[in-house]
Amino acid sequence: MNILLVLIPISLLLLAAAIWAFVWAVKGGQYDDLDTPPLDILVDDENPRQTAPSPGDAQDGT
């Protein structure tokens, strides 16, 4: 029964930390736009990046 005297304050501290982290995230703008990021994957890039260098651009280092 004495363990409750330890566990209840610890749980209240963890709850306060979770609430503080949530408020910090909301004030930081983490939840401003939840709809657009999943749709960004569907839009093509205007200038796609070149993934592999062309054969003439490769340097041997010899």
C-alpha positions as CSV (number, residue, x, y, z in Angstrom):
1,M,0.0,0.0,0.0
2,N,2.9,2.3,0.6
3,I,4.0,1.9,-3.0
4,L,1.0,4.1,-4.0
5,L,2.6,7.0,-2.2
6,V,5.4,6.7,-4.8
7,L,3.5,5.7,-7.9
8,I,0.8,8.3,-7.8
9,P,3.2,11.3,-7.8
10,I,5.3,9.7,-10.5
11,S,2.2,9.1,-12.7
12,L,1.1,12.7,-12.1
13,L,4.6,13.9,-13.2
14,L,4.4,11.8,-16.3
15,L,1.0,13.1,-17.1
16,A,2.2,16.7,-16.7
17,A,5.1,16.0,-19.0
18,A,2.8,14.5,-21.6
19,I,0.5,17.5,-21.5
20,W,3.4,19.9,-21.7
21,A,4.8,18.1,-24.7
22,F,1.4,18.2,-26.5
23,V,1.0,21.9,-25.8
24,W,4.5,22.6,-27.0
25,A,3.8,20.7,-30.2
26,V,0.6,22.6,-30.8
27,K,2.3,26.0,-30.2
28,G,5.1,24.9,-32.5
29,G,2.7,24.3,-35.4
30,Q,3.0,20.6,-35.6
31,Y,-0.7,20.2,-36.0
32,D,-1.4,23.1,-38.3
33,D,-1.8,21.3,-41.6
34,L,-2.6,17.6,-41.4
35,D,-4.3,17.2,-44.8
36,T,-1.6,18.4,-47.3
37,P,1.4,16.3,-46.5
38,P,-0.2,12.9,-47.5
39,L,-1.2,14.5,-50.8
40,D,2.3,15.9,-51.6
41,I,3.4,12.4,-52.6
42,L,0.9,12.4,-55.5
43,V,2.2,15.6,-57.1
44,D,5.1,15.3,-59.6
45,D,8.2,17.3,-59.1
46,E,8.7,20.0,-61.7
47,N,12.4,19.2,-62.1
48,P,13.1,15.6,-61.2
49,R,16.5,15.0,-59.8
50,Q,19.0,12.9,-61.8
51,T,19.7,9.8,-59.7
52,A,22.7,8.3,-61.6
53,P,25.5,10.4,-63.2
54,S,25.9,10.2,-66.9
55,P,28.9,8.0,-68.2
56,G,30.8,11.1,-69.3
57,D,30.6,12.7,-65.9
58,A,32.2,9.9,-63.9
59,Q,35.7,10.4,-62.6
60,D,38.0,7.4,-62.2
61,G,40.4,8.9,-59.8
62,T,43.4,7.3,-61.6
